[in-house]
Amino acid sequence: MPKNVVTIMPGGQVEHVAVDDELAVMRMSGEKGATLELPIESYKLDGETYLVARFSGLVSDQETENAIRQFY
């Protein structure tokens, strides 16, 4: 069964994707062949837990919450 993940990519690009339930790390490929490995983590917001994959630990909580709110 797939799980839903909000991804936050460089440049503020945000996507909502479904991935295999067993997946712990997402691999995303860019247009020019660059590959990013994004760990999937749980993020609590407003009493709910969401799955997010952030391109960097430098993505702020505010950016993460804004990304989640785009889809939920």
PyMOL Python script that loads the backbone (N, CA, C, O; Angstrom):
from pymol import cmd

cmd.read_pdbstr("""\
ATOM      1  N   MET A   1       0.843  -1.176   0.000  1.00  0.00           N
ATOM      2  CA  MET A   1       0.000   0.000   0.000  1.00  0.00           C
ATOM      3  C   MET A   1       0.893   1.246   0.000  1.00  0.00           C
ATOM      4  O   MET A   1       1.822   1.327   0.803  1.00  0.00           O
ATOM      5  N   PRO A   2       0.639   2.194  -0.861  1.00  0.00           N
ATOM      6  CA  PRO A   2       1.487   3.390  -0.913  1.00  0.00           C
ATOM      7  C   PRO A   2       1.225   4.339   0.256  1.00  0.00           C
ATOM      8  O   PRO A   2       0.160   4.328   0.872  1.00  0.00           O
ATOM      9  N   LYS A   3       2.234   5.156   0.533  1.00  0.00           N
ATOM     10  CA  LYS A   3       2.077   6.207   1.536  1.00  0.00           C
ATOM     11  C   LYS A   3       2.282   7.548   0.846  1.00  0.00           C
ATOM     12  O   LYS A   3       3.019   7.643  -0.135  1.00  0.00           O
ATOM     13  N   ASN A   4       1.631   8.574   1.359  1.00  0.00           N
ATOM     14  CA  ASN A   4       1.692   9.916   0.785  1.00  0.00           C
ATOM     15  C   ASN A   4       2.776  10.730   1.479  1.00  0.00           C
ATOM     16  O   ASN A   4       2.862  10.764   2.706  1.00  0.00           O
ATOM     17  N   VAL A   5       3.601  11.385   0.666  1.00  0.00           N
ATOM     18  CA  VAL A   5       4.727  12.156   1.185  1.00  0.00           C
ATOM     19  C   VAL A   5       4.721  13.542   0.543  1.00  0.00           C
ATOM     20  O   VAL A   5       4.540  13.676  -0.667  1.00  0.00           O
ATOM     21  N   VAL A   6       4.919  14.561   1.363  1.00  0.00           N
ATOM     22  CA  VAL A   6       5.105  15.922   0.863  1.00  0.00           C
ATOM     23  C   VAL A   6       6.609  16.125   0.714  1.00  0.00           C
ATOM     24  O   VAL A   6       7.353  15.999   1.687  1.00  0.00           O
ATOM     25  N   THR A   7       7.059  16.439  -0.499  1.00  0.00           N
ATOM     26  CA  THR A   7       8.484  16.658  -0.734  1.00  0.00           C
ATOM     27  C   THR A   7       8.766  18.149  -0.892  1.00  0.00           C
ATOM     28  O   THR A   7       7.994  18.887  -1.505  1.00  0.00           O
ATOM     29  N   ILE A   8       9.885  18.566  -0.326  1.00  0.00           N
ATOM     30  CA  ILE A   8      10.326  19.953  -0.442  1.00  0.00           C
ATOM     31  C   ILE A   8      11.690  19.917  -1.120  1.00  0.00           C
ATOM     32  O   ILE A   8      12.670  19.417  -0.568  1.00  0.00           O
ATOM     33  N   MET A   9      11.722  20.462  -2.332  1.00  0.00           N
ATOM     34  CA  MET A   9      12.908  20.407  -3.175  1.00  0.00           C
ATOM     35  C   MET A   9      13.624  21.760  -3.174  1.00  0.00           C
ATOM     36  O   MET A   9      13.073  22.754  -2.702  1.00  0.00           O
ATOM     37  N   PRO A  10      14.846  21.797  -3.700  1.00  0.00           N
ATOM     38  CA  PRO A  10      15.549  23.076  -3.824  1.00  0.00           C
ATOM     39  C   PRO A  10      14.724  24.079  -4.627  1.00  0.00           C
ATOM     40  O   PRO A  10      13.993  23.710  -5.546  1.00  0.00           O
ATOM     41  N   GLY A  11      14.853  25.327  -4.269  1.00  0.00           N
ATOM     42  CA  GLY A  11      14.115  26.372  -4.963  1.00  0.00           C
ATOM     43  C   GLY A  11      12.682  26.505  -4.490  1.00  0.00           C
ATOM     44  O   GLY A  11      11.899  27.249  -5.081  1.00  0.00           O
ATOM     45  N   GLY A  12      12.327  25.785  -3.421  1.00  0.00           N
ATOM     46  CA  GLY A  12      10.977  25.880  -2.877  1.00  0.00           C
ATOM     47  C   GLY A  12       9.938  25.064  -3.607  1.00  0.00           C
ATOM     48  O   GLY A  12       8.747  25.192  -3.321  1.00  0.00           O
ATOM     49  N   GLN A  13      10.355  24.221  -4.550  1.00  0.00           N
ATOM     50  CA  GLN A  13       9.404  23.370  -5.264  1.00  0.00           C
ATOM     51  C   GLN A  13       8.832  22.338  -4.296  1.00  0.00           C
ATOM     52  O   GLN A  13       9.574  21.652  -3.592  1.00  0.00           O
ATOM     53  N   VAL A  14       7.512  22.238  -4.270  1.00  0.00           N
ATOM     54  CA  VAL A  14       6.820  21.331  -3.356  1.00  0.00           C
ATOM     55  C   VAL A  14       5.965  20.371  -4.173  1.00  0.00           C
ATOM     56  O   VAL A  14       5.276  20.783  -5.106  1.00  0.00           O
ATOM     57  N   GLU A  15       6.013  19.086  -3.815  1.00  0.00           N
ATOM     58  CA  GLU A  15       5.215  18.075  -4.500  1.00  0.00           C
ATOM     59  C   GLU A  15       4.554  17.168  -3.475  1.00  0.00           C
ATOM     60  O   GLU A  15       5.018  17.042  -2.342  1.00  0.00           O
ATOM     61  N   HIS A  16       3.476  16.548  -3.887  1.00  0.00           N
ATOM     62  CA  HIS A  16       2.781  15.550  -3.078  1.00  0.00           C
ATOM     63  C   HIS A  16       2.836  14.262  -3.878  1.00  0.00           C
ATOM     64  O   HIS A  16       2.259  14.182  -4.962  1.00  0.00           O
ATOM     65  N   VAL A  17       3.527  13.248  -3.357  1.00  0.00           N
ATOM     66  CA  VAL A  17       3.729  12.016  -4.110  1.00  0.00           C
ATOM     67  C   VAL A  17       3.339  10.802  -3.277  1.00  0.00           C
ATOM     68  O   VAL A  17       3.342  10.848  -2.046  1.00  0.00           O
ATOM     69  N   ALA A  18       3.005   9.722  -3.964  1.00  0.00           N
ATOM     70  CA  ALA A  18       2.737   8.436  -3.319  1.00  0.00           C
ATOM     71  C   ALA A  18       3.933   7.529  -3.592  1.00  0.00           C
ATOM     72  O   ALA A  18       4.380   7.405  -4.732  1.00  0.00           O
ATOM     73  N   VAL A  19       4.447   6.898  -2.540  1.00  0.00           N
ATOM     74  CA  VAL A  19       5.603   6.010  -2.662  1.00  0.00           C
ATOM     75  C   VAL A  19       5.292   4.689  -1.966  1.00  0.00           C
ATOM     76  O   VAL A  19       4.341   4.595  -1.189  1.00  0.00           O
ATOM     77  N   ASP A  20       6.105   3.666  -2.252  1.00  0.00           N
ATOM     78  CA  ASP A  20       5.930   2.370  -1.602  1.00  0.00           C
ATOM     79  C   ASP A  20       6.031   2.519  -0.093  1.00  0.00           C
ATOM     80  O   ASP A  20       6.843   3.291   0.417  1.00  0.00           O
ATOM     81  N   ASP A  21       5.203   1.777   0.605  1.00  0.00           N
ATOM     82  CA  ASP A  21       5.120   1.855   2.058  1.00  0.00           C
ATOM     83  C   ASP A  21       6.454   1.545   2.740  1.00  0.00           C
ATOM     84  O   ASP A  21       6.747   2.108   3.796  1.00  0.00           O
ATOM     85  N   GLU A  22       7.263   0.664   2.158  1.00  0.00           N
ATOM     86  CA  GLU A  22       8.529   0.257   2.774  1.00  0.00           C
ATOM     87  C   GLU A  22       9.637   1.283   2.580  1.00  0.00           C
ATOM     88  O   GLU A  22      10.673   1.201   3.240  1.00  0.00           O
ATOM     89  N   LEU A  23       9.437   2.237   1.695  1.00  0.00           N
ATOM     90  CA  LEU A  23      10.486   3.189   1.339  1.00  0.00           C
ATOM     91  C   LEU A  23      10.805   4.124   2.506  1.00  0.00           C
ATOM     92  O   LEU A  23       9.901   4.709   3.103  1.00  0.00           O
ATOM     93  N   ALA A  24      12.103   4.262   2.830  1.00  0.00           N
ATOM     94  CA  ALA A  24      12.539   5.169   3.894  1.00  0.00           C
ATOM     95  C   ALA A  24      13.285   6.376   3.331  1.00  0.00           C
ATOM     96  O   ALA A  24      13.426   7.397   4.005  1.00  0.00           O
ATOM     97  N   VAL A  25      13.765   6.253   2.086  1.00  0.00           N
ATOM     98  CA  VAL A  25      14.496   7.328   1.415  1.00  0.00           C
ATOM     99  C   VAL A  25      13.976   7.437  -0.008  1.00  0.00           C
ATOM    100  O   VAL A  25      13.869   6.436  -0.716  1.00  0.00           O
ATOM    101  N   MET A  26      13.653   8.655  -0.426  1.00  0.00           N
ATOM    102  CA  MET A  26      13.211   8.894  -1.807  1.00  0.00           C
ATOM    103  C   MET A  26      14.407   9.339  -2.628  1.00  0.00           C
ATOM    104  O   MET A  26      15.258  10.089  -2.149  1.00  0.00           O
ATOM    105  N   ARG A  27      14.467   8.877  -3.856  1.00  0.00           N
ATOM    106  CA  ARG A  27      15.497   9.337  -4.787  1.00  0.00           C
ATOM    107  C   ARG A  27      14.808  10.131  -5.883  1.00  0.00           C
ATOM    108  O   ARG A  27      13.953   9.609  -6.600  1.00  0.00           O
ATOM    109  N   MET A  28      15.183  11.388  -6.006  1.00  0.00           N
ATOM    110  CA  MET A  28      14.582  12.278  -6.996  1.00  0.00           C
ATOM    111  C   MET A  28      15.661  12.684  -7.988  1.00  0.00           C
ATOM    112  O   MET A  28      16.784  13.008  -7.601  1.00  0.00           O
ATOM    113  N   SER A  29      15.310  12.666  -9.280  1.00  0.00           N
ATOM    114  CA  SER A  29      16.245  13.073 -10.328  1.00  0.00           C
ATOM    115  C   SER A  29      15.809  14.397 -10.921  1.00  0.00           C
ATOM    116  O   SER A  29      14.628  14.609 -11.199  1.00  0.00           O
ATOM    117  N   GLY A  30      16.769  15.284 -11.113  1.00  0.00           N
ATOM    118  CA  GLY A  30      16.491  16.578 -11.714  1.00  0.00           C
ATOM    119  C   GLY A  30      16.579  16.518 -13.227  1.00  0.00           C
ATOM    120  O   GLY A  30      16.931  15.489 -13.803  1.00  0.00           O
ATOM    121  N   GLU A  31      16.257  17.625 -13.860  1.00  0.00           N
ATOM    122  CA  GLU A  31      16.258  17.707 -15.317  1.00  0.00           C
ATOM    123  C   GLU A  31      17.643  17.477 -15.912  1.00  0.00           C
ATOM    124  O   GLU A  31      17.762  16.943 -17.014  1.00  0.00           O
ATOM    125  N   LYS A  32      18.675  17.872 -15.202  1.00  0.00           N
ATOM    126  CA  LYS A  32      20.037  17.760 -15.724  1.00  0.00           C
ATOM    127  C   LYS A  32      20.754  16.517 -15.217  1.00  0.00           C
ATOM    128  O   LYS A  32      21.974  16.408 -15.340  1.00  0.00           O
ATOM    129  N   GLY A  33      20.004  15.582 -14.649  1.00  0.00           N
ATOM    130  CA  GLY A  33      20.582  14.324 -14.215  1.00  0.00           C
ATOM    131  C   GLY A  33      21.048  14.279 -12.774  1.00  0.00           C
ATOM    132  O   GLY A  33      21.483  13.228 -12.304  1.00  0.00           O
ATOM    133  N   ALA A  34      20.969  15.380 -12.066  1.00  0.00           N
ATOM    134  CA  ALA A  34      21.359  15.380 -10.654  1.00  0.00           C
ATOM    135  C   ALA A  34      20.368  14.534  -9.858  1.00  0.00           C
ATOM    136  O   ALA A  34      19.173  14.524 -10.149  1.00  0.00           O
ATOM    137  N   THR A  35      20.874  13.831  -8.858  1.00  0.00           N
ATOM    138  CA  THR A  35      20.027  12.975  -8.037  1.00  0.00           C
ATOM    139  C   THR A  35      20.109  13.421  -6.581  1.00  0.00           C
ATOM    140  O   THR A  35      21.191  13.691  -6.058  1.00  0.00           O
ATOM    141  N   LEU A  36      18.952  13.491  -5.941  1.00  0.00           N
ATOM    142  CA  LEU A  36      18.882  13.810  -4.514  1.00  0.00           C
ATOM    143  C   LEU A  36      18.303  12.620  -3.775  1.00  0.00           C
ATOM    144  O   LEU A  36      17.374  11.973  -4.258  1.00  0.00           O
ATOM    145  N   GLU A  37      18.848  12.334  -2.612  1.00  0.00           N
ATOM    146  CA  GLU A  37      18.265  11.333  -1.731  1.00  0.00           C
ATOM    147  C   GLU A  37      17.620  12.076  -0.572  1.00  0.00           C
ATOM    148  O   GLU A  37      18.284  12.806   0.163  1.00  0.00           O
ATOM    149  N   LEU A  38      16.318  11.880  -0.421  1.00  0.00           N
ATOM    150  CA  LEU A  38      15.558  12.591   0.602  1.00  0.00           C
ATOM    151  C   LEU A  38      15.024  11.593   1.623  1.00  0.00           C
ATOM    152  O   LEU A  38      14.170  10.773   1.286  1.00  0.00           O
ATOM    153  N   PRO A  39      15.508  11.644   2.867  1.00  0.00           N
ATOM    154  CA  PRO A  39      14.944  10.761   3.883  1.00  0.00           C
ATOM    155  C   PRO A  39      13.491  11.140   4.174  1.00  0.00           C
ATOM    156  O   PRO A  39      13.153  12.321   4.257  1.00  0.00           O
ATOM    157  N   ILE A  40      12.649  10.139   4.325  1.00  0.00           N
ATOM    158  CA  ILE A  40      11.239  10.364   4.651  1.00  0.00           C
ATOM    159  C   ILE A  40      11.123  10.388   6.171  1.00  0.00           C
ATOM    160  O   ILE A  40      11.556   9.458   6.852  1.00  0.00           O
ATOM    161  N   GLU A  41      10.539  11.452   6.688  1.00  0.00           N
ATOM    162  CA  GLU A  41      10.419  11.602   8.137  1.00  0.00           C
ATOM    163  C   GLU A  41       8.999  11.998   8.522  1.00  0.00           C
ATOM    164  O   GLU A  41       8.249  12.548   7.716  1.00  0.00           O
ATOM    165  N   SER A  42       8.653  11.712   9.753  1.00  0.00           N
ATOM    166  CA  SER A  42       7.351  12.121  10.283  1.00  0.00           C
ATOM    167  C   SER A  42       7.455  13.552  10.781  1.00  0.00           C
ATOM    168  O   SER A  42       8.477  13.959  11.333  1.00  0.00           O
ATOM    169  N   TYR A  43       6.379  14.312  10.579  1.00  0.00           N
ATOM    170  CA  TYR A  43       6.338  15.704  11.034  1.00  0.00           C
ATOM    171  C   TYR A  43       4.964  15.951  11.641  1.00  0.00           C
ATOM    172  O   TYR A  43       3.943  15.732  10.989  1.00  0.00           O
ATOM    173  N   LYS A  44       4.940  16.406  12.885  1.00  0.00           N
ATOM    174  CA  LYS A  44       3.667  16.673  13.562  1.00  0.00           C
ATOM    175  C   LYS A  44       3.249  18.116  13.363  1.00  0.00           C
ATOM    176  O   LYS A  44       4.043  19.044  13.521  1.00  0.00           O
ATOM    177  N   LEU A  45       1.966  18.286  13.007  1.00  0.00           N
ATOM    178  CA  LEU A  45       1.409  19.613  12.792  1.00  0.00           C
ATOM    179  C   LEU A  45      -0.060  19.582  13.158  1.00  0.00           C
ATOM    180  O   LEU A  45      -0.812  18.758  12.638  1.00  0.00           O
ATOM    181  N   ASP A  46      -0.475  20.461  14.038  1.00  0.00           N
ATOM    182  CA  ASP A  46      -1.880  20.577  14.446  1.00  0.00           C
ATOM    183  C   ASP A  46      -2.465  19.247  14.918  1.00  0.00           C
ATOM    184  O   ASP A  46      -3.614  18.927  14.614  1.00  0.00           O
ATOM    185  N   GLY A  47      -1.673  18.475  15.661  1.00  0.00           N
ATOM    186  CA  GLY A  47      -2.151  17.222  16.217  1.00  0.00           C
ATOM    187  C   GLY A  47      -2.169  16.054  15.243  1.00  0.00           C
ATOM    188  O   GLY A  47      -2.591  14.959  15.615  1.00  0.00           O
ATOM    189  N   GLU A  48      -1.728  16.253  14.020  1.00  0.00           N
ATOM    190  CA  GLU A  48      -1.674  15.195  13.007  1.00  0.00           C
ATOM    191  C   GLU A  48      -0.212  14.926  12.657  1.00  0.00           C
ATOM    192  O   GLU A  48       0.644  15.795  12.818  1.00  0.00           O
ATOM    193  N   THR A  49       0.063  13.717  12.179  1.00  0.00           N
ATOM    194  CA  THR A  49       1.407  13.366  11.738  1.00  0.00           C
ATOM    195  C   THR A  49       1.408  13.202  10.227  1.00  0.00           C
ATOM    196  O   THR A  49       0.576  12.487   9.670  1.00  0.00           O
ATOM    197  N   TYR A  50       2.346  13.867   9.571  1.00  0.00           N
ATOM    198  CA  TYR A  50       2.477  13.826   8.113  1.00  0.00           C
ATOM    199  C   TYR A  50       3.858  13.300   7.759  1.00  0.00           C
ATOM    200  O   TYR A  50       4.788  13.393   8.559  1.00  0.00           O
ATOM    201  N   LEU A  51       3.990  12.754   6.574  1.00  0.00           N
ATOM    202  CA  LEU A  51       5.286  12.311   6.082  1.00  0.00           C
ATOM    203  C   LEU A  51       5.847  13.374   5.153  1.00  0.00           C
ATOM    204  O   LEU A  51       5.171  13.832   4.232  1.00  0.00           O
ATOM    205  N   VAL A  52       7.091  13.760   5.407  1.00  0.00           N
ATOM    206  CA  VAL A  52       7.744  14.771   4.583  1.00  0.00           C
ATOM    207  C   VAL A  52       9.131  14.276   4.183  1.00  0.00           C
ATOM    208  O   VAL A  52       9.751  13.472   4.880  1.00  0.00           O
ATOM    209  N   ALA A  53       9.597  14.773   3.050  1.00  0.00           N
ATOM    210  CA  ALA A  53      10.956  14.514   2.584  1.00  0.00           C
ATOM    211  C   ALA A  53      11.540  15.865   2.195  1.00  0.00           C
ATOM    212  O   ALA A  53      11.123  16.479   1.213  1.00  0.00           O
ATOM    213  N   ARG A  54      12.516  16.319   2.983  1.00  0.00           N
ATOM    214  CA  ARG A  54      13.111  17.643   2.760  1.00  0.00           C
ATOM    215  C   ARG A  54      14.509  17.480   2.168  1.00  0.00           C
ATOM    216  O   ARG A  54      15.275  16.617   2.596  1.00  0.00           O
ATOM    217  N   PHE A  55      14.832  18.309   1.190  1.00  0.00           N
ATOM    218  CA  PHE A  55      16.122  18.194   0.519  1.00  0.00           C
ATOM    219  C   PHE A  55      17.293  18.544   1.430  1.00  0.00           C
ATOM    220  O   PHE A  55      18.433  18.178   1.146  1.00  0.00           O
ATOM    221  N   SER A  56      17.017  19.249   2.519  1.00  0.00           N
ATOM    222  CA  SER A  56      18.085  19.693   3.409  1.00  0.00           C
ATOM    223  C   SER A  56      17.544  19.876   4.817  1.00  0.00           C
ATOM    224  O   SER A  56      16.374  20.202   5.015  1.00  0.00           O
ATOM    225  N   GLY A  57      18.412  19.662   5.781  1.00  0.00           N
ATOM    226  CA  GLY A  57      18.051  19.939   7.161  1.00  0.00           C
ATOM    227  C   GLY A  57      17.883  21.425   7.421  1.00  0.00           C
ATOM    228  O   GLY A  57      17.419  21.826   8.488  1.00  0.00           O
ATOM    229  N   LEU A  58      18.262  22.243   6.444  1.00  0.00           N
ATOM    230  CA  LEU A  58      18.132  23.692   6.582  1.00  0.00           C
ATOM    231  C   LEU A  58      16.744  24.196   6.216  1.00  0.00           C
ATOM    232  O   LEU A  58      16.462  25.384   6.371  1.00  0.00           O
ATOM    233  N   VAL A  59      15.869  23.312   5.730  1.00  0.00           N
ATOM    234  CA  VAL A  59      14.486  23.708   5.450  1.00  0.00           C
ATOM    235  C   VAL A  59      13.833  24.003   6.798  1.00  0.00           C
ATOM    236  O   VAL A  59      13.824  23.152   7.687  1.00  0.00           O
ATOM    237  N   SER A  60      13.298  25.185   6.944  1.00  0.00           N
ATOM    238  CA  SER A  60      12.750  25.613   8.237  1.00  0.00           C
ATOM    239  C   SER A  60      11.423  24.923   8.546  1.00  0.00           C
ATOM    240  O   SER A  60      10.769  24.371   7.662  1.00  0.00           O
ATOM    241  N   ASP A  61      11.044  24.969   9.817  1.00  0.00           N
ATOM    242  CA  ASP A  61       9.741  24.440  10.219  1.00  0.00           C
ATOM    243  C   ASP A  61       8.623  25.191   9.508  1.00  0.00           C
ATOM    244  O   ASP A  61       7.633  24.583   9.102  1.00  0.00           O
ATOM    245  N   GLN A  62       8.768  26.501   9.353  1.00  0.00           N
ATOM    246  CA  GLN A  62       7.735  27.293   8.681  1.00  0.00           C
ATOM    247  C   GLN A  62       7.569  26.849   7.230  1.00  0.00           C
ATOM    248  O   GLN A  62       6.443  26.708   6.752  1.00  0.00           O
ATOM    249  N   GLU A  63       8.672  26.628   6.529  1.00  0.00           N
ATOM    250  CA  GLU A  63       8.597  26.147   5.144  1.00  0.00           C
ATOM    251  C   GLU A  63       7.937  24.773   5.077  1.00  0.00           C
ATOM    252  O   GLU A  63       7.138  24.502   4.181  1.00  0.00           O
ATOM    253  N   THR A  64       8.277  23.915   6.028  1.00  0.00           N
ATOM    254  CA  THR A  64       7.700  22.572   6.069  1.00  0.00           C
ATOM    255  C   THR A  64       6.200  22.646   6.315  1.00  0.00           C
ATOM    256  O   THR A  64       5.429  21.960   5.644  1.00  0.00           O
ATOM    257  N   GLU A  65       5.782  23.460   7.256  1.00  0.00           N
ATOM    258  CA  GLU A  65       4.357  23.594   7.570  1.00  0.00           C
ATOM    259  C   GLU A  65       3.585  24.198   6.404  1.00  0.00           C
ATOM    260  O   GLU A  65       2.464  23.773   6.123  1.00  0.00           O
ATOM    261  N   ASN A  66       4.162  25.174   5.725  1.00  0.00           N
ATOM    262  CA  ASN A  66       3.502  25.750   4.549  1.00  0.00           C
ATOM    263  C   ASN A  66       3.338  24.707   3.452  1.00  0.00           C
ATOM    264  O   ASN A  66       2.304  24.663   2.785  1.00  0.00           O
ATOM    265  N   ALA A  67       4.346  23.872   3.262  1.00  0.00           N
ATOM    266  CA  ALA A  67       4.271  22.822   2.244  1.00  0.00           C
ATOM    267  C   ALA A  67       3.164  21.826   2.578  1.00  0.00           C
ATOM    268  O   ALA A  67       2.387  21.446   1.702  1.00  0.00           O
ATOM    269  N   ILE A  68       3.089  21.404   3.825  1.00  0.00           N
ATOM    270  CA  ILE A  68       2.050  20.456   4.242  1.00  0.00           C
ATOM    271  C   ILE A  68       0.668  21.063   4.023  1.00  0.00           C
ATOM    272  O   ILE A  68      -0.237  20.392   3.527  1.00  0.00           O
ATOM    273  N   ARG A  69       0.509  22.314   4.388  1.00  0.00           N
ATOM    274  CA  ARG A  69      -0.807  22.966   4.274  1.00  0.00           C
ATOM    275  C   ARG A  69      -1.254  23.148   2.824  1.00  0.00           C
ATOM    276  O   ARG A  69      -2.441  23.354   2.574  1.00  0.00           O
ATOM    277  N   GLN A  70      -0.339  23.079   1.874  1.00  0.00           N
ATOM    278  CA  GLN A  70      -0.735  23.151   0.461  1.00  0.00           C
ATOM    279  C   GLN A  70      -1.577  21.943   0.056  1.00  0.00           C
ATOM    280  O   GLN A  70      -2.383  22.029  -0.870  1.00  0.00           O
ATOM    281  N   PHE A  71      -1.390  20.816   0.751  1.00  0.00           N
ATOM    282  CA  PHE A  71      -2.047  19.572   0.351  1.00  0.00           C
ATOM    283  C   PHE A  71      -3.049  19.044   1.370  1.00  0.00           C
ATOM    284  O   PHE A  71      -3.888  18.210   1.031  1.00  0.00           O
ATOM    285  N   TYR A  72      -2.975  19.519   2.620  1.00  0.00           N
ATOM    286  CA  TYR A  72      -3.877  19.003   3.657  1.00  0.00           C
ATOM    287  C   TYR A  72      -4.591  20.144   4.354  1.00  0.00           C
ATOM    288  O   TYR A  72      -5.393  19.909   5.258  1.00  0.00           O
TER     289      TYR A  72
END
""", "prot")
cmd.dss("prot")
cmd.show_as("cartoon", "prot")
cmd.util.cbc("prot")
cmd.orient("prot")
